[in-house]
Every structure is written in C-alpha cells, then in structure tokens.
Amino acid sequence: MSEVSKAKRKEKCENCTKQCNKRQGEEGANSILEREEVNGQSNEGSQLLLSACLSCDGCLSEEESLKLSQQNLEELERVLALNKKCDVSKHRVLVASVCPQSLPFFAAKFGLDVTEAAHKLCGFLKSLGVQFVFDTTLAASFSILESQKEFIQRYRRRHHDSHALPMFTSSCPGWIRYSERVLGSLVTPHICTARSPQLIMGCLVKDYFSKQQKQSPEKVYHMVVAPCFDKKLEAVKEEFYNSLIETRDVDCVLTSKEIYYLMERRKVSVEELDSVPLDQVLGEAGDVVLVRHDGRGSEGFLEHVFKHAAKELFGLDVQEITYKTLRNRDFQEVTLERDGEVLLQFAAIYGFRNIQTLVHRMRKGRVPYQLVEVLSCPGGCLSGRGQAESEAGGQVDKALVQQMEEIYSSLPVRLPELNPVLKTLYEDWLQGQDSPQAIKLLHTEYKDRSQSHTQPPHMQW
C-alpha cells in the first residue's frame, strides 16, 4: 500500500466508491450483470479488481490505517536496529515465513530454480538479522486438512442446515474482508471456519515455536513474505491480537516486491548472497524439501477437498481433475459424476468481476455448487498485486505471471495427509485432531460487519 501514489489512490477511490455505491445501492446493477452473463460480455477494460479496492486506504478506519502503517520496511528495519543495540530487554527473535507463491517471483527475478532462489532469499533475510526462515506450506496443509473435514461435516448436515452449503474457502483475506464488510449474512455463514495458511502459521510460530525456543510470544517478531497486499489487512484484524501479552500472530507482512526493493536499496547482488537452507518448525536437521499442493498457482483447496470428498462420501478415487471453463479461465467448474448422476459440483472463482457474478447468483438462489474456491486476484495467488504488477504500475505483468506459473508447477505435489510432520504436530502441539486446542488454534469465526443484513433466499441442494 505504501507504493501507491496519492494521485493514484484518489483516482481509484473515486472510481471504486462510484462503482461500489452503484452495485450496493441499485437493483439495476444486478440486472446488468445478468444481461452480461447471458450475452457473454466481458468489459475486461473496466474491470474493478477486488485486490485494488481493498488495498485502497480511503475506506479504512483511522485505527486500521495506524496498524497498517506499521506493515512496511521501515518497521522491520526499526526492529532490526533495536536488536543491534545493547538493551537486551528489547531484543526480539525475528522469524520470517515465506508463502510458497512468493518463491516463484524470486526465482524469476534471480534467474534460478525455485529451491536455489529460496536458499538465496533465506540467505538475504538472515543477513539482515532474521534468525529463522520458514516456508508456510506446512500451515497450508493444516488449513487444507481442516477444510476437508469441515466440508464433509457440512455436506452431511445439508438437509437440515440452510447455511451448510455452499461452503466458501477462507484462505483469501481480500475475499474474507469483502464478505464481512459488504456481503454480510448473505455469505459469512457459508465461509469455511478453517484459518488461512497465514493465520495458522502465526499460531504455529507464536504458540508452538516460541515455546520450543523458550521465548514468550511477545519476544518473537513474526514477519510474513506474501504475494499480495491483502495479507496485511488480515494480519491486523483485532481477533488475531492477544491483548494480555500485547502481541499479534503476525507482526508484519511484506510483499515479495517490497523485499526485492529492499535488496535493491541495499545494493545486494544475488551472486554475493549465501545459499542458506530454510529452517524446519520441528527443528530437525536437514534441508527443507520444497513441495506444493494441487491447484493452479494457489493452495489448491478445491482439488484437495474434491478428491477427499469423492473418496469419503462416495468411495471414488479421483486421480486427476478436469476443469470446465465457463465465463473465462477464472470461472471454472469441476464435476463428479457416477452413472450419469452428478454427485459433486465445485467451482473456482477468481477476481472481483467473477465474484460479483457469484454474489448475484447467490442472491437469486441459483448457486449449484457445494464448494467454491474464491480468490480476489484474477489468476490466483501468483498474480497477487504485491509481486505481479508491472513496473509501470496498474497492470499485471503477464509474461512474469506465466513464468511464475511454470516455476510453481515444477515443484512436486505432496498430499497433506502424507506429511509426517503434521501428524506429530497434531499430537504434540494440538493434543489430537479434534481437540479443543485444535479447534481454537486452527479455526476462527467470520462475522457480519456490514450495514445491510440481506438474508439469502432458500436454496435446494
């Protein structure tokens, strides 16, 4: 957000406010969307991006603006400078967690394969004074497993709980903020309660890892490197702040570009950086093997839940998923059929324009899906504005995004169920998969913070 100029913010605010008021205040907006849906119109040139909307500080409260003002490089350097002084009482253990979708950005910029790029990035962060650098794939695995479990529960109670289905994914903070602030009760009861990978990583670092290090949580400074600005908004939400010990699960979020800018500002060349392996949460020796989850450049919630549900509910093994493109490549369906009967129908819906179509259908009670993976950025997390925006600004660098997609797809896929570290943490950290501790630290609630309280029409599933 600090990279957006005042003039640009003003232009964006005026446009967003006008469009948002029109959408929320006039029924005519829905009929326009409906006509466009029928006629297949695109209007991509006038597309309003949800990520751009939510990264605009014109709609933020003073308190939020103050909190977000600490989500920048200056704050990180302030903490680093304090650690260099002699006052040990103010020293903090710096921990950096890197989102897997950020690593392809550095691989593309460094001209290296993704593993070597991760090692160089780790070397840079540790040269600054960061003591531990983690990959957040482990936290995403927790989020996927909890989402799988919740979907099965929701599916089985669908006939007596009108809010059970469809289930919307909860990994994208832009989508969550829009749901809570604008859509309200139309959507919030349908959002999966599993915390996002970033929030689970925050708990993992501030609760489990700090205890392993014999440090109190407030003595650990947790920074996340992420592909989009909306992660900053998620980090400052009040429910993820512990007022008793005055600490957040995530203290600071920096985008991939902000870290790269810091490297340029310090005139650091990739060649002179040490290659340092990433750390492991359990502290075991050996290099971290970088893996990814199924999916198109995001965490693959749709694919993992779809395969799990097919097996758990219908006894079917699904090896590969075939996407059916509807309106565009950011609006796709996946269907499970047996003997001509549709058993499951999921959708992947990315970008503000497609989200508006989803909301319109929701209001009309015409959502046929049991699960929808929703992401605010067109193209998914790799296209986050914190790394995919062109140098000129305002537009996505399509060549860079394509390069990042190829790099990301080169990583091997590992099912969360097969990760032995998860099993250990469920027992040692959470006292079991369905324990009160697991529910407390791996789940959250999404609230209606909107001004309107429109109830959705009755839906048949």
C-alpha positions, 0 to 999 in steps of 0.5 A, a space after each residue: 500500500 505504501 507504493 501507491 501514489 496519492 494521485 493514484 489512490 484518489 483516482 481509484 477511490 473515486 472510481 471504486 466508491 462510484 462503482 461500489 455505491 452503484 452495485 450496493 445501492 441499485 437493483 439495476 446493477 444486478 440486472 446488468 450483470 445478468 444481461 452480461 452473463 447471458 450475452 457473454 460480455 466481458 468489459 475486461 477494460 473496466 474491470 474493478 479488481 477486488 485486490 485494488 479496492 481493498 488495498 485502497 486506504 480511503 475506506 479504512 478506519 483511522 485505527 486500521 490505517 495506524 496498524 497498517 502503517 506499521 506493515 512496511 520496511 521501515 518497521 522491520 528495519 526499526 526492529 532490526 536496529 533495536 536488536 543491534 543495540 545493547 538493551 537486551 530487554 528489547 531484543 526480539 527473535 525475528 522469524 520470517 515465513 515465506 508463502 510458497 507463491 512468493 518463491 516463484 517471483 524470486 526465482 524469476 527475478 534471480 534467474 534460478 530454480 525455485 529451491 536455489 532462489 529460496 536458499 538465496 532469499 533465506 540467505 538475504 533475510 538472515 543477513 539482515 538479522 532474521 534468525 529463522 526462515 520458514 516456508 508456510 506450506 506446512 500451515 497450508 496443509 493444516 488449513 487444507 486438512 481442516 477444510 476437508 473435514 469441515 466440508 464433509 461435516 457440512 455436506 452431511 448436515 445439508 438437509 437440515 442446515 440452510 447455511 451448510 452449503 455452499 461452503 466458501 474457502 477462507 484462505 483469501 483475506 481480500 475475499 474474507 474482508 469483502 464478505 464481512 464488510 459488504 456481503 454480510 449474512 448473505 455469505 459469512 455463514 457459508 465461509 469455511 471456519 478453517 484459518 488461512 495458511 497465514 493465520 495458522 502459521 502465526 499460531 504455529 510460530 507464536 504458540 508452538 515455536 516460541 515455546 520450543 525456543 523458550 521465548 514468550 510470544 511477545 519476544 518473537 517478531 513474526 514477519 510474513 513474505 506474501 504475494 499480495 497486499 491483502 495479507 496485511 489487512 488480515 494480519 491486523 484484524 483485532 481477533 488475531 491480537 492477544 491483548 494480555 501479552 500485547 502481541 499479534 500472530 503476525 507482526 508484519 507482512 511484506 510483499 515479495 516486491 517490497 523485499 526485492 526493493 529492499 535488496 535493491 536499496 541495499 545494493 545486494 547482488 544475488 551472486 554475493 548472497 549465501 545459499 542458506 537452507 530454510 529452517 524446519 518448525 520441528 527443528 530437525 536437521 536437514 534441508 527443507 524439501 520444497 513441495 506444493 499442493 494441487 491447484 493452479 498457482 494457489 493452495 489448491 483447496 478445491 482439488 484437495 477437498 474434491 478428491 477427499 470428498 469423492 473418496 469419503 462420501 462416495 468411495 471414488 478415487 479421483 486421480 486427476 481433475 478436469 476443469 470446465 471453463 465457463 465465463 473465462 479461465 477464472 470461472 471454472 467448474 469441476 464435476 463428479 459424476 457416477 452413472 450419469 448422476 452428478 454427485 459433486 459440483 465445485 467451482 473456482 472463482 477468481 477476481 472481483 468481476 467473477 465474484 460479483 457474478 457469484 454474489 448475484 447468483 447467490 442472491 437469486 438462489 441459483 448457486 449449484 455448487 457445494 464448494 467454491 474456491 474464491 480468490 480476489 486476484 484474477 489468476 490466483 495467488 501468483 498474480 497477487 498485486 504485491 509481486 505481479 504488477 508491472 513496473 509501470 504500475 496498474 497492470 499485471 505483468 503477464 509474461 512474469 505471471 506465466 513464468 511464475 506459473 511454470 516455476 510453481 508447477 515444477 515443484 512436486 505435489 505432496 498430499 497433506 495427509 502424507 506429511 509426517 510432520 503434521 501428524 506429530 504436530 497434531 499430537 504434540 502441539 494440538 493434543 489430537 485432531 479434534 481437540 479443543 486446542 485444535 479447534 481454537 488454534 486452527 479455526 476462527 469465526 467470520 462475522 457480519 460487519 456490514 450495514 445491510 443484513 440481506 438474508 439469502 433466499 432458500 436454496 435446494 441442494 
